[in-house]
Amino acid sequence: AAPADGLTVPIPFENKLVIDRFGGTSSATAQVSRLAAVIYNLFLEAGFDIDKINPMVVKTIILATVTKIEELKERVKSGGIINCQQAIALTQKMISENPPSTEITIELVQKTLKK
């Protein structure tokens, strides 16, 4: 899950922007997509070939760093909400421990988590 209820966002309306509240799965999807883009960008800036990074690797990074919340345990698959700081920290740790020629795999994500 991603924090998505009651976000305040600018929305185009009649050639101007108005501030409105926005929420639900539509805004949660944007939050997770933005985090995935940040992860890919970190790898790209470090010299990794992002065409060789499977989307399942990025999904694993995001799900492995979720902040668990008891109330969400039975409501969402992850049992919590995305934690951007932890996902970025894990990605940066992987980058610092591996040269850009390294194949980034789910197994490598899991190995980095155990360190």
C-alpha positions in Angstrom: 0.0 0.0 0.0 1.0 3.6 -0.4 -0.1 6.6 1.5 -3.0 7.8 -0.6 -5.9 9.3 1.3 -6.4 13.0 1.5 -3.5 14.1 -0.6 -3.6 17.8 -1.5 -2.7 18.2 -5.2 -3.0 20.9 -7.9 -5.6 19.9 -10.6 -6.0 21.6 -13.9 -9.4 23.2 -14.3 -10.4 25.8 -16.9 -6.9 26.8 -17.8 -5.7 27.2 -14.2 -4.7 25.0 -11.3 -7.0 24.6 -8.4 -6.0 22.8 -5.1 -8.1 19.7 -4.3 -7.9 16.6 -2.2 -7.2 13.4 -3.9 -7.0 9.8 -2.7 -7.5 6.1 -3.2 -5.8 3.6 -5.5 -5.2 6.1 -8.3 -2.9 8.2 -6.1 -1.4 5.2 -4.4 -0.4 3.9 -7.9 1.4 7.2 -8.6 3.3 7.0 -5.3 4.6 3.4 -6.0 5.4 4.3 -9.7 7.4 7.3 -8.5 9.4 5.2 -6.1 10.1 2.6 -8.9 11.3 5.4 -11.1 13.6 6.8 -8.4 15.1 3.3 -7.9 15.7 2.9 -11.7 17.3 6.3 -11.8 19.7 5.5 -9.0 20.9 2.5 -10.8 21.1 4.5 -14.1 23.1 7.3 -12.5 25.5 4.7 -11.0 26.2 3.3 -14.4 24.1 0.2 -14.3 22.3 -1.0 -17.5 18.7 -0.5 -16.4 17.4 -2.4 -19.5 18.8 -5.5 -17.7 17.1 -4.8 -14.4 14.0 -6.9 -14.2 10.9 -5.1 -12.9 10.5 -7.9 -10.4 13.8 -6.8 -8.8 12.4 -3.3 -8.3 9.2 -4.8 -6.9 11.3 -6.9 -4.5 13.2 -3.8 -3.3 9.9 -2.0 -2.7 8.2 -4.9 -0.9 11.2 -5.8 1.2 11.3 -2.3 2.6 7.7 -1.8 3.5 6.8 -0.5 6.9 4.5 -3.0 8.4 1.3 -1.7 9.9 -0.9 -4.0 12.0 -4.2 -2.5 10.6 -3.1 -3.3 7.0 -2.0 -6.9 7.7 -5.2 -8.4 6.4 -6.0 -5.7 3.9 -3.0 -5.5 1.6 -0.6 -8.0 0.4 2.5 -6.2 1.7 1.0 -5.8 5.2 2.1 -2.1 5.3 3.0 1.0 3.4 5.9 1.8 1.1 8.9 3.2 2.8 10.7 5.4 0.3 13.7 6.1 2.5 14.4 2.4 3.2 13.9 1.5 -0.5 16.4 4.2 -1.5 18.8 3.2 1.2 18.7 -0.5 0.1 19.2 0.5 -3.5 22.2 2.7 -2.6 23.7 -0.1 -0.5 23.4 -2.5 -3.5 25.0 0.1 -5.7 27.9 0.7 -3.3 28.6 -3.0 -2.9 28.5 -4.0 -6.5 30.1 -2.7 -9.7 27.9 -1.6 -12.6 28.7 -4.8 -14.5 26.9 -6.8 -11.8 23.6 -8.5 -12.8 21.0 -7.2 -10.3 18.8 -10.1 -9.3 16.2 -10.9 -6.7 18.7 -13.1 -5.0 21.2 -10.2 -4.8 18.4 -8.0 -3.2 17.8 -10.8 -0.6 21.5 -11.2 0.0 22.0 -7.4 0.6 19.1 -7.4 3.0 20.8 -10.1 5.2 23.9 -8.0 5.6 
